[in-house]
Amino acid sequence: MADSILRISEALSLGLHAMAYLSSTPDTPKRVKEIARRLRASEAHLSKVLQALARAGLLKATRGPKGGYQLAKKPEEITLLEIFEVIHGPLKYQRCLFKEPLCDGERCLLGNLLEDVNRLVKEHFSQTTLKDAQNILT
């Protein structure tokens, strides 16, 4: 796998893809096992991600033989940013690659690149709903 400039954690990737998968049949609960098989992911890791999304009110969890996870809201009402923030907290602008900035941000080796990337990611995540993602995946 090639390195990528934009790194998305496995938890976020699982959350985004599981939610997009669930949006394709929003009224039908899906079991963790089925979603994990579809995403080729660890059931244990996926289960933790889905539980966090359920605690945040983005998913409904139903127990029993016909149970599983399903969206708690319509696909067009859930943005990728909401999913991001459940998993990682608020999306913060990164002004420097170092934990403690070496410069004031005015004379950065990368110019405005970090600012531009952060802005683009936030715009995309806040403007893209699960309905949009569903249309991309189908």
C-alpha positions in Angstrom: 0.0 0.0 0.0 1.4 3.4 -1.0 1.8 6.1 1.6 -0.8 8.8 1.5 -0.5 12.5 2.4 -3.9 12.4 4.0 -4.0 9.7 6.6 -7.4 8.5 7.9 -7.4 6.1 10.9 -8.8 2.6 10.5 -11.5 3.5 13.1 -12.6 6.5 11.0 -12.5 4.5 7.8 -14.6 1.7 9.4 -17.1 4.3 10.7 -17.4 6.1 7.4 -17.7 2.9 5.3 -20.1 1.1 7.8 -22.4 4.1 7.9 -22.4 4.4 4.1 -23.2 0.7 3.9 -26.0 1.0 6.4 -27.4 4.0 4.4 -28.1 1.7 1.5 -30.8 0.0 3.5 -31.6 2.5 6.2 -34.7 0.6 7.6 -33.0 -2.8 7.8 -30.8 -3.6 10.7 -27.4 -5.2 9.9 -25.4 -7.4 12.2 -21.8 -6.6 13.0 -20.7 -9.9 11.4 -22.3 -9.0 8.1 -20.9 -5.5 8.0 -17.4 -6.7 9.0 -17.5 -9.3 6.2 -18.5 -6.7 3.7 -15.7 -4.3 4.8 -13.2 -7.2 5.4 -12.6 -5.8 8.9 -12.2 -7.1 12.4 -15.6 -7.7 14.1 -14.1 -6.5 17.4 -12.8 -3.2 16.1 -15.9 -2.6 14.0 -18.1 -3.3 17.0 -16.3 -0.7 19.1 -16.7 1.9 16.3 -20.5 1.1 15.9 -21.0 1.3 19.6 -19.5 4.8 19.7 -21.7 5.9 16.8 -24.8 4.4 18.6 -23.9 6.2 21.9 -23.7 9.5 19.8 -27.1 8.9 18.4 -26.1 8.3 14.8 -27.1 4.6 15.0 -29.8 2.5 16.6 -28.8 -0.8 18.1 -31.5 -3.5 18.3 -30.9 -6.8 20.1 -32.4 -10.2 19.2 -32.6 -12.5 16.2 -33.7 -9.7 13.9 -31.5 -7.1 15.5 -28.4 -5.2 14.5 -27.4 -1.7 13.7 -29.3 0.8 11.5 -29.2 4.6 11.0 -30.9 6.7 13.7 -31.5 9.5 11.1 -32.1 9.7 7.4 -28.9 9.4 5.3 -29.3 13.0 4.1 -29.2 14.2 7.7 -25.9 12.7 8.6 -22.6 14.3 7.4 -19.2 12.7 7.2 -18.1 15.4 9.7 -20.5 14.1 12.3 -19.0 10.7 12.0 -15.5 12.1 12.1 -16.2 14.0 15.3 -17.8 11.0 17.0 -14.6 9.0 16.4 -11.9 11.7 16.7 -13.5 14.7 18.3 -13.7 18.2 16.7 -11.7 18.6 13.5 -9.0 21.0 14.4 -6.9 23.1 12.0 -3.3 22.0 12.0 -0.9 24.9 11.4 2.3 23.0 11.9 3.6 19.5 11.5 5.4 19.8 14.9 3.6 19.4 18.2 5.2 22.7 19.3 5.3 25.0 16.2 8.7 26.1 15.0 7.5 29.3 13.4 4.6 31.7 13.6 2.8 30.2 10.6 3.8 33.2 8.4 7.1 31.8 7.2 6.2 28.1 7.0 8.2 25.8 4.8 5.0 24.4 3.4 3.4 27.8 2.8 -0.4 27.6 3.2 -0.6 23.9 2.3 -1.6 22.7 5.7 -4.3 25.4 6.0 -5.6 24.6 2.6 -5.8 20.9 3.2 -7.5 21.3 6.5 -10.1 23.7 5.0 -10.7 21.3 2.1 -11.2 18.3 4.3 -13.5 20.2 6.6 -15.6 21.5 3.7 -15.8 18.1 2.1 -16.7 16.3 5.3 -19.3 19.0 6.4 -20.9 19.1 2.9 -21.0 15.4 2.2 -23.9 13.4 3.6 -24.4 9.6 3.8 -26.9 10.0 0.9 -24.1 11.6 -1.2 -21.7 8.8 -0.2 -24.3 6.1 -0.9 -24.7 7.5 -4.5 -20.9 7.4 -4.9 -20.6 3.7 -3.7 -23.5 2.4 -5.9 
